[in-house]
């Protein structure tokens, strides 16, 4: 039972950590400048496009493990 819950738990912790980093970034920028800077979304979008570009240009042996997410639940558990 725990082996079925563990991937969801790790995925939730991973996404929560990403949200926390975004929130810390907004807080730091607002605390220093007293101005909300919405460029964070642009940076994350650019990072996503960069990841797609790198995955498309790398050899398959490197791109598949890089792009595949091991924290998602498997359709057929082994």
Residue pairs with C-beta under 8 A, 6 or more apart in sequence:
3 77
4 73
4 77
7 71
7 72
7 73
7 74
8 73
10 71
11 71
11 72
14 71
22 40
22 44
25 40
26 36
26 37
26 40
29 35
29 36
29 37
30 36
30 37
51 67
54 63
54 66
55 63
55 66
55 67
56 63
58 66
